[in-house]
């Protein structure tokens, strides 16, 4: 992963996006502290990582929300 200072990302943003589009991840860091503040990743990589894990309940429980799930305001306020 390539790390660029924030100011360079601002100046060359379109080039940075071309690199990301090519499949590269780009880290953005403050110039003075060198602290990484963000990472730009290709959309397909981000999309694959959206699945949530249950942590300690992995393999013991699952979450399913029905497509017809609904709750009235009264039910919400009384719960």
C-alpha positions in Angstrom: 0.0 0.0 0.0 1.3 3.4 -1.0 1.2 6.2 1.6 0.9 9.8 0.4 0.8 13.1 2.3 -2.5 14.9 2.4 -1.3 17.8 0.4 -0.1 15.6 -2.5 -3.4 13.8 -2.6 -5.2 17.2 -2.8 -2.9 18.3 -5.7 -3.0 15.0 -7.7 -6.4 13.7 -6.7 -7.4 12.5 -10.2 -4.1 10.6 -10.5 -4.7 9.0 -7.1 -8.2 7.9 -8.2 -6.7 6.4 -11.3 -4.3 4.3 -9.2 -7.2 3.2 -7.0 -9.3 2.3 -10.1 -6.3 0.2 -11.1 -6.7 -1.8 -7.9 -4.2 -0.1 -5.6 -4.9 1.0 -2.1 -3.7 4.5 -1.1 -3.1 5.6 2.5 -3.4 9.3 3.3 -1.2 10.7 6.1 -0.6 14.0 7.7 2.6 15.5 6.4 3.9 16.7 9.8 3.1 13.7 12.0 3.1 11.0 9.3 0.0 9.6 11.0 -2.3 7.7 8.6 -5.8 9.2 8.7 -7.6 7.4 5.9 -7.2 4.7 3.2 -8.8 4.9 -0.2 -9.6 1.4 -1.5 -11.2 0.2 -4.8 -15.0 0.0 -4.5 -15.0 -3.8 -5.2 -12.7 -4.4 -2.2 -14.8 -2.2 0.0 -18.0 -3.9 -1.1 -16.6 -7.4 -0.3 -15.8 -6.3 3.3 -19.3 -5.2 4.1 -20.4 -8.6 5.6 -20.7 -8.4 9.4 -19.4 -11.1 11.7 -21.1 -12.1 15.0 -17.8 -12.3 16.9 -18.2 -14.6 20.0 -21.5 -15.9 18.7 -20.0 -17.0 15.3 -21.5 -20.4 14.5 -24.0 -20.2 17.4 -26.4 -17.6 16.1 -27.5 -15.8 13.0 -29.4 -12.6 12.1 -32.2 -12.6 9.6 -34.4 -9.6 8.9 -37.6 -10.3 7.1 -38.3 -8.3 3.9 -41.8 -7.4 5.3 -40.4 -6.3 8.7 -42.4 -3.4 10.1 -43.1 -1.8 13.5 -45.6 0.8 14.5 -44.6 3.9 16.4 -46.5 2.6 19.4 -44.6 -0.7 19.4 -41.3 1.2 19.1 -42.0 3.5 22.0 -43.3 0.7 24.3 -40.3 -1.5 23.8 
